[in-house]
Amino acid sequence: MIIPVTFFLAAALAVFSYSQGQGGPIAGLVFFGVLFIGAFIQYSQPLIDMVRPHLPAKLRR
């Protein structure tokens, strides 16, 4: 579910960046940067779930 959310968030931020006069290359960097962050969160989730039981009780959610 996080990939579609980050896609639309990235598209909105890229359009906003372009509308502020930053230009196409900057809007593209914003778009792909936000998509990369979303993909990184999505694909690192199994690793986080594997490490979570070994964390102290204060850090677990």
Backbone torsions as a table, in degrees:
resi	resn	phi	psi	omega
1	MET	NA	-22.2	-176.7
2	ILE	-76.2	-26.0	-179.4
3	ILE	-67.2	-48.1	176.6
4	PRO	-63.7	-36.0	179.5
5	VAL	-64.6	-46.0	179.8
6	THR	-69.0	-28.7	176.6
7	PHE	-63.0	-49.1	-179.3
8	PHE	-71.0	-33.6	174.7
9	LEU	-65.2	-42.0	178.8
10	ALA	-65.1	-40.9	178.3
11	ALA	-63.7	-42.0	179.6
12	ALA	-65.1	-42.7	179.5
13	LEU	-68.5	-34.1	177.7
14	ALA	-68.4	-42.1	177.6
15	VAL	-64.1	-42.1	178.4
16	PHE	-63.3	-43.2	179.4
17	SER	-62.4	-42.2	179.5
18	TYR	-67.1	-36.9	-178.9
19	SER	-70.8	-20.8	178.8
20	GLN	-87.0	6.0	175.9
21	GLY	86.0	18.0	-179.6
22	GLN	-76.1	-25.5	179.4
23	GLY	99.1	166.6	-176.5
24	GLY	-64.5	-45.3	-178.9
25	PRO	-62.1	-38.8	178.6
26	ILE	-68.3	-41.1	177.6
27	ALA	-62.3	-37.7	176.8
28	GLY	-65.9	-40.8	177.1
29	LEU	-63.7	-39.9	177.2
30	VAL	-63.2	-46.2	-178.8
31	PHE	-59.1	-53.4	-176.8
32	PHE	-72.2	-28.0	175.6
33	GLY	-65.0	-45.1	178.8
34	VAL	-67.7	-39.4	176.5
35	LEU	-62.4	-39.5	178.9
36	PHE	-63.8	-41.9	178.9
37	ILE	-62.5	-42.8	178.1
38	GLY	-63.4	-42.3	178.6
39	ALA	-67.1	-37.9	178.5
40	PHE	-62.9	-42.3	177.9
41	ILE	-64.3	-43.9	-177.9
42	GLN	-62.4	-47.0	-173.3
43	TYR	-86.4	-11.2	174.0
44	SER	-93.8	-3.8	-179.0
45	GLN	-60.9	-41.6	176.4
46	PRO	-61.0	-36.9	177.3
47	LEU	-66.1	-40.9	177.8
48	ILE	-63.6	-42.8	178.4
49	ASP	-64.9	-31.3	179.3
50	MET	-72.9	-33.9	-176.6
51	VAL	-85.9	-26.3	-173.3
52	ARG	-54.0	-41.4	179.6
53	PRO	-63.7	-20.6	-177.8
54	HIS	-90.9	-2.9	179.9
55	LEU	-81.1	156.8	174.2
56	PRO	-62.3	158.7	-174.9
57	ALA	-61.2	-30.2	-179.4
58	LYS	-65.5	-31.6	-175.5
59	LEU	-90.6	-13.4	179.6
60	ARG	-78.9	148.1	176.1
61	ARG	-119.3	NA	NA
